[in-house]
C-alpha cells in the first residue's frame, strides 16, 4: 500500500466528566514532525500520545489537536471551607483596620482562586479514552491517506505509460536523422568535388552519429521507468526513492533534448520533462 502524507481524521467521545474531540491532520514534509495542541488538563498525556502517533507514521507534518470540555453540571462544586475561613478572617481584619473599605461579596468569594473544588477527572479513565480516540482517528487517518496514495499511484502509472510512448516514438527518429544527414553531406561533397570522397563522408557521418547518439539515454530512461513500476507495485514507503528517480529521469530528458537534431525528438524531450515535473509534484505528497 502506498500512503499519501496528506490526510485528515477526527474522533469524538462523550464521557461523564467531559467531552473529547481528537483531530489529526497532515501535509507533506521531508521528515516526520508531530505537533500537539491540547488543553492544559491533558498535557500529562502528551508523551504517550506522541509516541503512539510516531509509531504509525513515517513522514509528514502532523498536527494532533484535542478539544476538552468539562461537564461542570455533572461535577458539583464544593466550597473550600479552609480557604473560606481564611478569607473571612482576612476580611474582618481589613474591616477593623479600614472601616470604610468594602467587604467581600459572595461573587468575590466564589470567584476566588481555589474556592470551588471540582473533582479532577480520573487519569486512568482519560488515558483509556484518549487512546481509544487516537486508535479510531489513526485508523481513519490511514484509510484517508491510503485512498489519496492510490489516486497518486494511478496518476503516476498513467504518466509512465505516456513516457513509454514518447520514448517509443523517439527510437526510430535517430536513424532517420542519421540517414537524412548522410544524404545531405553526400550531396554537399558531390557538389564541391568532381568525384566522391567516400572516406570524408564516412568521417562526417561517424562524427555526426556520435554527437546525436542517444541510445544510452533512452536505455537509462527505460531502466528508470521499469524501476518506478517495480517500486509502485511493491508499495510501502516510496516517496524518497521515487523522488530520486525523478531527478535521474529529468537528467536523461535534458541530455536527450541537448543532443537532438530533429524537431520531433526535441518535442518529445520537452514533453518528457513536462510529464516528469507533473509526477515529481505528486510524488512530493507520498510517504
C-alpha positions as CSV (number, residue, x, y, z in Angstrom):
1,X,0.0,0.0,0.0
2,X,1.2,3.5,-0.9
3,X,0.4,6.2,1.5
4,X,0.0,9.9,0.9
5,X,1.4,12.3,3.5
6,X,-1.8,14.4,3.4
7,X,-4.8,13.4,5.3
8,X,-7.5,14.2,7.9
9,X,-9.5,12.3,10.6
10,X,-11.4,13.0,13.8
11,X,-13.0,11.1,16.6
12,X,-15.2,12.2,19.5
13,X,-16.3,10.8,22.8
14,X,-18.8,11.9,25.5
15,X,-17.6,10.9,29.0
16,X,-19.4,11.5,32.3
17,X,-16.9,14.2,33.2
18,X,-16.1,15.8,29.8
19,X,-16.4,15.7,26.0
20,X,-13.3,15.0,23.9
21,X,-12.6,15.6,20.2
22,X,-9.4,14.4,18.7
23,X,-8.3,15.6,15.2
24,X,-5.4,14.5,13.1
25,X,-4.4,16.5,10.0
26,X,-1.2,16.3,8.0
27,X,0.6,17.8,5.0
28,X,3.7,16.7,3.1
29,X,7.1,17.3,4.8
30,X,10.5,15.9,4.3
31,X,10.7,14.3,7.8
32,X,8.1,13.4,10.5
33,X,7.1,16.4,12.6
34,X,4.3,15.9,15.1
35,X,2.8,18.9,16.8
36,X,0.4,18.5,19.7
37,X,-2.4,21.0,20.5
38,X,-4.4,20.3,23.7
39,X,-5.9,21.7,26.8
40,X,-3.7,22.1,29.9
41,X,-5.8,19.3,31.6
42,X,-4.4,16.8,29.1
43,X,-0.7,17.8,29.0
44,X,0.3,14.9,31.1
45,X,-0.8,12.6,28.3
46,X,1.2,14.3,25.6
47,X,4.2,12.0,25.6
48,X,2.4,8.7,25.2
49,X,0.0,10.2,22.5
50,X,3.0,11.4,20.6
51,X,4.7,8.1,20.9
52,X,1.6,6.3,19.6
53,X,1.5,8.6,16.5
54,X,5.2,8.3,15.6
55,X,4.9,4.5,15.8
56,X,2.4,4.6,12.9
57,X,3.7,7.3,10.6
58,X,7.0,7.8,8.7
59,X,6.9,11.3,7.2
60,X,4.7,14.4,7.2
61,X,3.9,17.5,9.2
62,X,1.2,16.1,11.5
63,X,-1.0,18.1,13.9
64,X,-2.9,16.4,16.7
65,X,-5.5,18.7,18.2
66,X,-7.6,17.6,21.2
67,X,-10.5,19.7,22.4
68,X,-11.5,19.1,26.1
69,X,-14.8,20.4,27.5
70,X,-15.5,19.7,31.2
71,X,-19.1,18.9,32.1
72,X,-19.5,21.3,35.0
73,X,-23.1,20.4,35.6
74,X,-22.1,16.8,36.4
75,X,-19.2,17.8,38.5
76,X,-20.8,19.5,41.6
77,X,-18.5,22.0,43.1
78,X,-17.9,22.3,46.8
79,X,-16.6,25.2,48.8
80,X,-13.1,25.1,50.1
81,X,-14.0,25.7,53.7
82,X,-10.5,26.1,54.9
83,X,-9.9,28.9,52.4
84,X,-13.3,30.4,53.2
85,X,-12.3,30.7,56.9
86,X,-9.1,32.4,56.0
87,X,-10.9,34.8,53.7
88,X,-13.4,35.6,56.4
89,X,-10.6,36.2,58.9
90,X,-8.8,38.5,56.5
91,X,-11.9,40.3,55.6
92,X,-12.7,41.0,59.3
93,X,-9.1,42.2,59.8
94,X,-9.3,44.6,56.9
95,X,-12.7,45.9,58.1
96,X,-11.3,46.5,61.5
97,X,-8.3,48.4,60.2
98,X,-10.2,50.2,57.4
99,X,-13.9,50.6,58.5
100,X,-14.8,52.4,55.2
101,X,-13.5,49.6,53.0
102,X,-16.0,47.4,51.1
103,X,-16.5,43.9,52.4
104,X,-16.0,40.9,50.1
105,X,-19.2,40.0,48.2
106,X,-20.5,36.5,47.5
107,X,-19.3,36.8,43.9
108,X,-15.8,37.8,45.1
109,X,-15.7,34.8,47.3
110,X,-16.9,32.3,44.7
111,X,-14.5,33.6,42.1
112,X,-11.6,33.5,44.4
113,X,-8.9,31.2,43.0
114,X,-9.2,27.7,44.7
115,X,-12.5,28.5,46.4
116,X,-14.6,26.0,44.4
117,X,-13.3,22.4,44.5
118,X,-14.3,20.3,41.5
119,X,-13.4,16.7,41.3
120,X,-10.5,16.0,38.9
121,X,-11.2,13.6,36.1
122,X,-9.7,10.1,36.6
123,X,-6.3,10.0,34.8
124,X,-6.8,6.3,34.0
125,X,-10.2,6.8,32.5
126,X,-9.0,9.8,30.5
127,X,-5.9,7.8,29.3
128,X,-8.0,4.9,28.1
129,X,-10.5,7.2,26.4
130,X,-7.7,9.2,24.7
131,X,-6.0,6.0,23.4
132,X,-9.3,4.7,22.1
133,X,-10.0,8.0,20.3
134,X,-6.4,8.0,18.9
135,X,-6.8,4.5,17.6
136,X,-10.0,5.4,15.8
137,X,-8.6,8.6,14.4
138,X,-5.3,6.8,13.2
139,X,-7.3,4.1,11.5
140,X,-9.5,6.6,9.6
141,X,-6.4,8.8,9.0
142,X,-4.5,5.8,7.5
143,X,-7.5,4.9,5.3
144,X,-7.7,8.5,4.1
145,X,-4.0,8.6,3.3
146,X,-4.2,5.2,1.5
147,X,-7.1,6.4,-0.7
148,X,-5.1,9.5,-1.6
149,X,-2.0,7.4,-2.2
150,X,-3.8,5.1,-4.5
151,X,-5.0,8.1,-6.5
152,X,-1.5,9.3,-6.8
153,X,-0.3,5.8,-7.9
154,X,-2.9,5.7,-10.7
155,X,-1.8,9.2,-11.7
156,X,1.8,8.1,-11.9
157,X,1.1,4.9,-13.8
158,X,-0.8,6.9,-16.5
159,X,2.1,9.3,-16.8
160,X,4.5,6.3,-17.1
161,X,2.5,5.0,-20.0
162,X,2.9,8.4,-21.7
163,X,6.6,8.4,-21.0
164,X,7.0,4.9,-22.6
165,X,5.0,6.0,-25.7
166,X,7.2,9.1,-26.1
167,X,10.4,7.0,-25.8
168,X,9.0,4.6,-28.3
169,X,8.4,7.4,-30.8
170,X,11.9,8.7,-30.3
171,X,13.7,5.5,-31.1
172,X,13.2,5.4,-34.9
173,X,13.8,9.2,-35.2
174,X,17.6,8.9,-34.6
175,X,18.3,6.5,-37.6
176,X,16.1,8.7,-39.7
177,X,18.1,11.8,-38.7
178,X,21.4,10.0,-39.5
179,X,20.0,8.9,-42.9
180,X,18.9,12.5,-43.7
181,X,22.3,13.9,-42.7
182,X,24.1,11.2,-44.7
183,X,22.2,12.3,-47.8
184,X,22.8,15.9,-47.0
185,X,26.6,15.6,-46.5
186,X,26.9,13.4,-49.6
187,X,25.2,15.9,-51.8
188,X,27.3,18.7,-50.4
189,X,30.6,16.9,-51.1
190,X,29.4,15.8,-54.5
191,X,28.7,19.5,-55.3
192,X,32.1,20.6,-54.0
193,X,34.2,17.8,-55.7
194,X,34.3,16.1,-59.1
195,X,34.5,12.6,-57.5
196,X,33.1,11.3,-54.3
197,X,35.3,11.4,-51.2
198,X,33.9,8.3,-49.5
199,X,36.4,8.5,-46.6
200,X,35.5,12.1,-45.8
201,X,31.8,11.1,-46.0
202,X,32.3,8.3,-43.5
203,X,34.2,10.5,-41.1
204,X,31.5,13.2,-41.2
205,X,28.7,10.6,-40.7
206,X,30.6,9.0,-37.8
207,X,31.2,12.3,-36.1
208,X,27.6,13.3,-36.5
209,X,26.3,9.9,-35.3
210,X,28.5,10.1,-32.1
211,X,27.1,13.6,-31.3
212,X,23.4,12.6,-31.6
213,X,23.7,9.0,-30.3
214,X,21.0,8.8,-27.6
215,X,20.8,5.0,-27.2
216,X,22.4,5.3,-23.7
217,X,19.9,7.9,-22.6
218,X,16.9,6.0,-24.0
219,X,18.2,2.9,-22.3
220,X,18.5,4.6,-18.9
221,X,15.1,6.2,-19.3
222,X,13.5,2.8,-19.8
223,X,15.5,1.4,-16.9
224,X,14.3,4.1,-14.5
225,X,10.7,3.7,-15.7
226,X,11.0,-0.1,-15.1
227,X,12.2,0.7,-11.6
228,X,9.3,3.1,-11.0
229,X,6.8,0.4,-11.9
230,X,8.6,-2.1,-9.6
231,X,8.5,0.4,-6.6
232,X,4.9,1.3,-7.2
233,X,3.9,-2.4,-7.3
234,X,5.8,-3.2,-4.1
235,X,4.4,-0.2,-2.2
236,X,5.4,0.9,1.3
237,X,7.5,4.0,1.9
238,X,8.3,5.0,-1.7
239,X,8.4,8.8,-1.7
240,X,12.2,9.4,-1.4
241,X,13.1,6.6,-3.9
242,X,10.6,7.9,-6.5
243,X,11.9,11.5,-5.9
244,X,15.4,10.3,-6.7
245,X,14.2,8.6,-9.9
246,X,12.6,11.8,-10.9
247,X,15.9,13.6,-10.7
248,X,17.5,10.8,-12.9
249,X,14.7,10.9,-15.4
250,X,14.9,14.7,-15.7
251,X,18.7,14.4,-16.3
252,X,18.3,12.0,-19.1
253,X,15.5,14.0,-20.7
254,X,17.7,17.1,-20.6
255,X,20.5,15.2,-22.3
256,X,18.1,13.9,-24.9
257,X,17.0,17.4,-25.7
258,X,20.5,18.8,-25.9
259,X,21.6,16.1,-28.4
260,X,18.5,16.4,-30.6
261,X,18.9,17.5,-34.2
262,X,15.3,16.6,-35.0
263,X,12.3,18.7,-34.3
264,X,10.2,15.7,-33.3
265,X,12.9,14.4,-30.9
266,X,13.1,17.9,-29.3
267,X,9.3,18.0,-28.9
268,X,9.4,14.5,-27.3
269,X,12.2,15.6,-24.9
270,X,10.1,18.6,-23.9
271,X,7.0,16.5,-23.3
272,X,9.1,14.1,-21.2
273,X,10.2,16.9,-19.0
274,X,6.6,18.2,-18.6
275,X,5.4,14.7,-17.6
276,X,8.4,14.2,-15.2
277,X,7.6,17.5,-13.5
278,X,4.0,16.6,-13.1
279,X,5.0,13.3,-11.5
280,X,7.5,15.0,-9.2
281,X,4.9,17.3,-7.8
282,X,2.6,14.4,-6.9
283,X,5.5,12.3,-5.5
284,X,6.2,15.1,-3.0
285,X,3.0,14.0,-1.3
286,X,3.9,10.4,-0.9
287,X,5.3,9.0,2.4
